[in-house]
C-alpha cells in the first residue's frame, strides 16, 4: 500500500501497533482496574457521594471516542511506571467518511506549554489515588459545595454535553484537576539531573482518541492565579536585568538596537556592550551612544580585541554584570513592543525554568526567523522558519509559550546563578556555531525546562552587520566540525528531542510539522 497521506500512514501504523500489542505480556496492566468517564461528567463522577473509583480514571472529551487500544496502553503504562500518576496521549479526528485527519502528535511534559494552552487535549488518565493528593480526606461534593453550586455543576455538565458552553467544565479539568495533579507530582520543579530524560508527567506517543471535529485549543487564560509563572508587573520591577550585547564595527545597528531597548523597557536594567575590535571611528561613535543613554551610569562599554567567538563575548560581558538576570542579545535585534523584557524575566525567574527566548521575525515583515530550535535525525532545524506569522501552524505552535530544547543565541535570558552553575557558554568548542544550542542543551540536562515565548516577537536583522558579513564564510567552514562536536557531547539529546514527536518528519530541511510518511513503524 502506497503511503500518500496521514490516513494511509495511520492504517499501516495501527496494524503494526496491534501486532506489537498482541505479542506483549499485559499481566501487570490487567491487574489494574479502570473507569472511562467523559469530560462533561468527570467532576461530579469524582466527587460522587457513594462512589469508590477504580485504580485508573480514563477521561476524554464528549465529542469523540477512545481508540480500541487506549485502555490497554494506558493500564500497561501505569503498571510499568509506578511513579507516574498523570498521563496524556495523542489524538486525531475521523471525518464522516471514516478518513483519519489532523493528527496531533504532542511533546513530552512541557510545563510552560501547559500554561499557554491545554495541550493534554481530549484524553487524560490518572490514578484515583493521586486525586486524594488534591482532595485530602476524600472530601465529597456535599462537604464543601453548597446546594446552589451543585445545581450549577449539573447545569455546566448538561451544557458541556450539548456543546452549548463547556467553559466551566474545561476550567475545572484544566485549571483545577490537571494543574494540581501536575504540581503535586513535581511538574513544576526541576527534574533530577541524574535522570534528566525522565519526566514527572506521562505521555503515550500513540493516538488514543479520535475526535469528531478538528481540535480547538483550550485557552490558557482558563488557569487563574496559579503560582507557576503568570505574568506579574510588580514582580518584574524587583530584579535588575543585565543586557549583554556584543558588537564590532556596527554602530548604526547597535544604536538602533539600544534605542529600541530604551524605548520599550520600563523595568530595571543595565546595558553591557562588548566590542571585540572596532576601528577608532566606530569606537568613538559607540562611546557617543553610551554617553547619550548613560546619565544614570547603567551602560558599560568593554573593548577587547578578539577573534570572532560569540560565546567568549557573552562570557566576558557576564563577568561585568550586576543583574540577577542576564539577557544575551545580538546587536541586530530591534525591540517592537513594551513588556518584552518583563515577560522574558517572568519566566526566567522561576526555579524550574532554564533559558528563555522569544520568537524572532525578519525585519519589517511578518516572516518567522526563529520560533525555537529542534533536533531531528538529520540535523538541527529552526521550526517554522520562513513561514508567515499571521497564520497558525501545528496547533498554534507559533502563537503560544512553548517549552523547547534550544533557542537562538540572538536572544537568551537566564538567571545569573544558573549561568554560573553550568559554567557559561562553551567558547572553546563552539567559537563559530552551536554555542547557543550547547548552552541550552546543558541547561536541559541539568533538569531545567527551556522556554520560547512565541506569543511575543522581536525583529532580527540576521547577519546584516559588517562583522557577520566578513566572518560568515569562515564560520560556515567551521560549522560541520562544531555540529559534529555538539552531537558527540550530547549523544542522547541529538538522537531524540523530547519536544518533537518521533513520528514527525526527521528531515532538517523541512521547517513545518509534517508526518514522516516514509516510516510507519511503532517506536
C-alpha positions in Angstrom: 0.0 0.0 0.0 1.4 3.4 -1.0 1.6 5.9 1.8 0.2 9.1 0.4 -1.2 10.8 3.4 -1.8 10.6 7.1 -4.8 8.2 6.8 -2.6 5.8 4.8 0.1 6.1 7.4 -2.3 5.6 10.3 -3.8 2.4 8.9 -0.5 0.8 8.3 0.9 2.1 11.6 -2.2 0.8 13.5 -1.7 -2.6 12.1 1.9 -2.7 13.3 0.8 -1.4 16.7 -1.8 -4.2 17.0 0.8 -6.8 16.2 3.1 -5.3 18.9 0.3 -5.2 21.5 -0.6 -8.8 20.6 2.9 -10.0 21.2 3.3 -8.4 24.6 2.5 -9.6 28.1 -0.2 -7.5 29.7 -0.5 -9.2 33.0 0.7 -6.3 35.1 -1.6 -3.8 33.3 -4.6 -6.2 33.6 -4.2 -6.2 37.4 -5.3 -2.5 37.4 -9.0 -1.6 37.2 -10.0 1.3 35.0 -13.1 3.5 34.5 -13.8 5.6 31.4 -15.5 8.9 32.0 -16.5 11.7 29.7 -15.2 15.2 30.4 -18.7 16.6 31.0 -19.3 14.1 33.8 -15.8 13.9 35.3 -16.1 16.4 38.2 -19.4 15.0 39.5 -18.2 11.5 39.0 -15.1 12.0 41.1 -17.0 13.8 43.9 -20.0 11.5 43.9 -21.2 10.5 47.4 -21.3 6.7 47.1 -18.6 6.1 44.6 -15.3 4.3 45.1 -13.3 4.8 41.9 -11.2 2.3 40.0 -7.4 2.3 40.1 -7.2 4.4 36.9 -9.6 7.1 35.7 -9.5 7.5 31.9 -11.3 10.7 30.8 -12.0 12.0 27.4 -14.0 14.7 25.6 -17.6 14.0 24.8 -17.1 14.9 21.1 -15.3 11.7 20.0 -14.2 8.3 21.3 -11.3 6.4 22.7 -9.2 4.2 20.4 -9.7 0.5 20.9 -6.1 0.2 22.1 -6.2 3.1 24.5 -7.2 1.3 27.7 -4.6 -1.4 27.2 -1.8 1.1 26.5 -2.8 3.3 29.5 -3.0 0.4 32.0 0.3 -1.0 30.8 1.9 2.4 31.1 0.8 2.9 34.7 1.9 -0.7 35.6 5.4 -0.1 34.1 5.7 3.4 35.6 4.6 3.3 39.3 6.0 6.8 39.9 3.6 8.3 37.3 0.2 9.5 38.3 -1.0 11.5 35.3 -0.6 11.0 31.6 -2.0 12.1 28.3 -1.9 10.8 24.7 -2.0 11.8 21.1 -5.2 12.2 19.0 -6.7 12.8 15.6 -10.1 13.2 14.1 -12.3 10.9 11.9 -14.2 12.5 9.1 -17.8 11.4 8.2 -16.4 9.2 5.5 -14.1 7.4 8.1 -10.9 9.1 7.0 -8.4 9.9 9.7 -7.2 13.6 9.6 -5.5 16.3 11.6 -3.1 14.2 13.9 -2.0 16.0 17.0 1.3 14.4 18.0 2.4 16.0 21.2 5.6 16.7 23.1 6.7 15.2 26.3 5.7 17.0 29.5 6.1 20.8 28.9 5.0 22.8 31.9 5.0 26.2 30.3 3.3 25.0 27.1 0.6 23.6 29.5 0.1 27.1 31.0 -0.2 28.6 27.5 -2.8 26.0 26.2 -4.2 22.7 27.5 -2.1 20.5 25.2 -3.2 17.4 27.0 -6.2 17.9 24.8 -9.1 15.4 24.7 -7.8 12.4 26.6 -6.1 12.1 30.0 -5.7 9.4 32.6 -4.7 9.5 36.2 -4.6 7.3 39.3 -7.5 7.7 41.6 -5.1 7.6 44.5 -3.5 10.7 43.1 -6.8 12.5 43.2 -6.6 12.2 47.0 -3.5 14.4 46.9 -5.5 17.3 45.7 -8.7 16.2 47.5 -7.4 15.4 51.0 -9.7 13.4 53.3 -11.7 12.2 50.4 -14.0 15.2 50.5 -17.2 14.7 48.7 -19.2 17.3 46.9 -21.6 18.0 49.8 -18.7 18.6 52.2 -17.6 21.8 50.6 -20.1 22.9 47.9 -23.5 24.5 48.5 -26.7 23.2 47.1 -26.7 26.1 44.6 -23.2 25.2 43.4 -24.3 21.6 43.0 -27.2 22.7 40.8 -24.8 24.9 38.8 -22.4 22.0 38.3 -25.2 19.9 36.9 -26.1 22.7 34.5 -22.5 23.0 33.5 -22.4 19.3 32.8 -25.5 19.5 30.7 -24.2 22.4 28.7 -21.0 20.6 28.1 -22.8 17.5 26.9 -24.9 19.6 24.5 -21.9 21.7 23.3 -23.6 24.9 24.5 -20.9 26.1 26.9 -18.2 23.8 28.2 -16.0 26.6 29.6 -16.7 25.9 33.3 -16.2 22.2 32.9 -13.0 22.8 31.0 -11.8 25.3 33.6 -12.2 22.7 36.3 -10.5 19.9 34.3 -7.7 22.1 33.2 -7.1 24.6 36.0 -8.0 22.5 39.0 -7.6 18.8 38.3 -4.7 18.6 35.8 -2.8 21.6 37.0 -3.0 20.5 40.7 -2.1 16.9 39.8 0.9 18.2 37.8 2.0 20.4 40.7 1.7 17.6 43.2 3.7 15.3 41.0 6.6 17.7 40.6 5.7 19.0 37.2 6.8 22.5 38.2 10.0 21.6 39.9 13.5 21.0 38.4 14.0 17.4 37.2 16.8 15.4 38.8 19.9 16.0 36.6 20.9 12.3 37.0 17.6 11.4 35.3 17.1 14.4 33.0 15.5 12.2 30.3 12.6 11.3 32.6 9.5 13.5 33.1 7.1 13.6 36.1 4.0 13.5 33.8 3.5 10.6 31.4 2.9 10.7 27.7 1.9 7.8 25.4 3.1 8.7 21.9 0.2 6.9 20.2 -3.2 8.1 19.0 -5.5 7.3 22.0 -8.5 9.4 21.0 -10.5 10.1 17.8 -12.5 13.3 17.7 -15.5 14.1 15.5 -14.2 17.6 14.8 -10.9 19.3 14.4 -9.3 20.2 17.8 -9.9 23.7 19.1 -7.3 24.5 21.7 -8.3 25.4 25.2 -7.4 28.9 26.2 -4.5 29.2 28.7 -6.5 32.0 30.4 -8.6 29.3 32.0 -5.8 29.0 34.6 -6.3 31.8 37.0 -3.9 33.0 39.7 -1.6 29.9 39.5 1.8 30.1 41.2 3.6 28.7 38.2 4.7 31.8 36.3 1.8 34.0 35.3 2.9 37.5 34.3 3.2 40.0 37.2 4.2 43.6 36.6 5.1 44.2 40.2 7.4 41.2 40.3 9.2 42.4 37.2 10.3 45.6 39.0 12.1 43.8 41.7 15.1 42.4 39.8 17.9 44.0 37.8 18.4 42.7 34.2 21.9 42.9 32.7 21.6 43.1 28.8 24.9 41.9 27.2 25.3 43.0 23.5 28.4 42.1 21.5 29.2 44.4 18.6 32.0 45.3 16.3 32.1 48.0 13.6 28.3 48.1 13.5 27.4 51.4 15.3 24.3 52.1 13.3 22.7 48.8 14.0 23.9 48.8 17.6 22.3 52.3 18.1 19.0 51.1 16.7 19.1 48.1 19.0 20.0 50.1 22.1 17.5 52.8 21.4 14.7 50.3 20.9 15.6 48.8 24.2 15.4 52.1 26.0 12.1 53.0 24.3 10.4 49.7 25.2 12.0 48.7 28.5 10.4 50.0 31.7 12.0 47.6 34.2 15.4 48.0 35.9 18.2 47.1 33.5 21.8 47.8 32.6 23.4 47.5 29.2 26.9 46.0 28.7 28.4 46.5 25.2 31.2 44.1 24.3 33.4 45.3 21.4 35.9 42.9 20.1 37.9 45.3 17.9 36.0 48.2 16.2 38.1 50.8 14.4 38.7 54.1 16.1 36.0 55.9 14.2 33.4 53.4 15.2 34.6 53.2 18.7 34.1 56.9 19.1 30.5 56.6 17.8 29.8 53.8 20.3 31.2 56.0 23.1 28.8 58.8 22.0 25.9 56.3 22.1 26.9 55.2 25.6 27.2 58.8 26.8 23.8 59.6 25.3 22.0 56.9 27.4 24.3 56.8 30.4 23.0 59.6 32.6 22.4 57.2 35.4 25.5 55.1 34.8 23.7 51.9 33.6 25.6 51.4 30.4 29.1 49.9 30.2 31.4 49.8 27.2 34.0 47.0 27.2 36.7 47.0 24.4 38.9 44.0 23.9 40.5 42.9 20.6 39.4 39.3 20.0 38.7 37.0 17.0 35.1 36.1 16.4 33.8 34.0 19.2 30.2 34.8 20.4 30.4 32.5 23.5 33.6 34.3 24.5 31.9 37.7 24.0 28.9 36.7 26.1 31.1 35.2 28.9 33.2 38.4 29.0 30.1 40.6 29.3 28.7 38.4 32.1 31.8 39.0 34.2 30.8 42.6 34.5 27.1 42.1 35.0 25.4 43.2 38.2 22.0 41.8 37.4 20.1 38.9 38.9 19.0 38.1 35.3 21.3 38.0 32.2 20.0 38.7 28.8 22.3 37.9 25.9 21.3 39.9 22.8 22.7 40.3 19.3 23.2 43.9 18.1 20.9 43.4 15.2 17.8 42.8 17.3 15.2 45.5 17.3 12.5 45.6 20.0 9.0 46.3 18.9 6.7 46.4 21.9 6.7 47.2 25.6 6.6 44.3 28.0 9.0 42.1 26.2 11.7 42.4 29.0 9.2 41.8 31.7 7.8 38.7 30.0 11.2 37.2 29.5 12.1 37.7 33.1 8.8 36.5 34.4 9.6 33.0 33.0 13.4 33.1 33.6 13.0 33.9 37.3 11.2 30.6 38.0 13.3 28.0 39.8 12.3 25.2 37.4 12.9 27.3 34.2 16.2 27.4 32.4 16.9 29.6 29.4 14.1 31.8 27.9 14.0 33.1 24.4 11.5 34.9 22.1 10.0 34.5 18.6 12.1 36.4 16.1 10.8 37.8 12.8 12.7 39.0 9.8 12.9 42.8 9.8 9.9 44.8 8.8 8.0 41.7 7.9 5.7 39.0 9.3 8.0 36.2 8.4 9.3 33.9 11.1 13.1 33.6 11.5 13.0 31.7 14.8 10.3 30.0 16.9 12.6 27.5 18.7 15.3 25.0 17.6 14.5 21.3 17.2 16.9 18.4 16.9 16.0 15.8 14.3 17.9 12.7 13.0 19.3 14.6 10.0 20.4 17.8 11.9 19.2 21.0 13.6 16.1 22.8 12.3 14.6 26.2 13.0 11.0 25.1 13.0 8.6 27.4 11.0 11.5 29.5 9.6 10.3 31.4 6.6 6.6 30.8 7.4 4.1 33.6 7.7 3.5 34.5 11.3 -0.1 35.7 10.8 -1.1 32.1 10.0 -1.4 29.4 12.7 0.8 26.3 12.4 0.5 23.0 14.1 -2.0 23.7 16.8 -0.8 27.3 17.4 2.8 26.4 17.9 3.9 29.9 16.7 1.4 31.7 18.9 1.8 30.5 22.5 4.6 29.9 25.0 6.5 26.7 24.2 9.0 24.5 26.0 11.8 23.7 23.6 15.2 22.2 23.8 17.0 25.2 22.4 16.7 28.7 21.1 18.7 31.2 19.1 21.6 32.9 20.8 20.3 36.2 19.4 18.0 36.5 22.4 18.5 34.3 25.5 17.7 35.2 29.1 18.9 33.2 32.1 19.3 33.7 35.8 22.8 34.7 36.7 23.1 31.9 39.3 22.1 29.3 36.6 24.6 30.8 34.2 27.3 30.2 36.8 26.0 26.8 37.7 26.5 25.5 34.1 29.8 27.4 33.6 28.6 29.9 31.0 28.9 29.4 27.2 31.5 26.9 25.8 33.9 29.2 24.0 36.5 26.5 23.4 34.3 24.0 21.5 31.8 26.3 19.8 33.5 29.6 18.7 31.6 29.9 15.4 28.4 27.8 15.6 26.4 25.8 18.1 27.3 27.7 21.2 23.7 28.7 21.9 22.4 25.2 21.3 25.0 23.6 23.5 24.3 26.2 26.2 20.5 25.3 26.1 21.1 21.6 26.0 23.4 21.7 29.0 20.8 23.6 30.9 18.2 21.0 30.0 20.5 18.2 31.0 20.6 19.8 34.5 16.9 19.2 34.8 15.6 22.7 33.9 12.9 23.5 31.3 13.8 25.9 28.5 11.1 28.3 27.2 10.5 30.2 23.9 7.9 32.9 24.1 6.2 32.6 20.7 3.4 34.9 22.0 5.7 37.9 21.5 8.3 38.8 18.9 11.4 40.9 18.1 12.8 41.8 14.7 16.1 40.2 13.9 18.4 41.6 11.2 20.3 38.4 11.0 23.8 38.7 9.6 23.3 42.3 8.5 26.3 43.6 10.4 29.6 44.1 8.7 31.3 41.8 11.2 28.9 39.0 10.4 29.4 39.6 6.7 33.2 39.4 6.9 33.3 36.2 9.0 30.3 34.3 7.6 32.3 32.3 5.1 34.9 31.4 7.7 32.2 30.4 10.2 30.4 28.2 7.6 33.6 26.3 7.2 33.7 25.6 10.9 30.1 24.7 11.1 30.3 20.9 10.2 33.0 20.3 12.8 31.2 22.1 15.5 27.9 20.3 14.8 29.7 17.0 15.0 31.2 18.1 18.3 27.7 19.1 19.5 26.4 15.6 18.8 29.4 14.0 20.4 28.9 16.0 23.6 25.2 15.4 23.7 24.5 12.0 22.1 21.1 11.3 23.7 19.5 14.7 23.0 20.8 14.8 19.4 19.1 11.4 18.8 15.7 12.3 20.3 14.3 15.7 21.0 11.6 15.2 23.7 9.7 18.3 22.4 9.4 16.9 18.9 7.4 13.8 18.3 9.1 10.7 17.0 6.5 10.2 14.2 7.0 13.7 12.7 9.5 14.3 9.8 13.1 13.9 10.6 14.2 16.0 7.6 16.2 19.0 8.8 15.3 20.8 5.6 11.6 20.7 6.4 10.6 23.7 8.6 6.9 22.7 9.0 5.4 20.0 11.1 4.6 17.0 8.9 4.1 13.3 9.4 7.1 11.1 8.4 5.2 9.2 5.8 8.3 7.1 5.0 8.3 5.4 8.4 5.1 3.7 9.7 6.9 1.6 12.3 6.0 1.6 16.0 8.7 3.3 18.0 
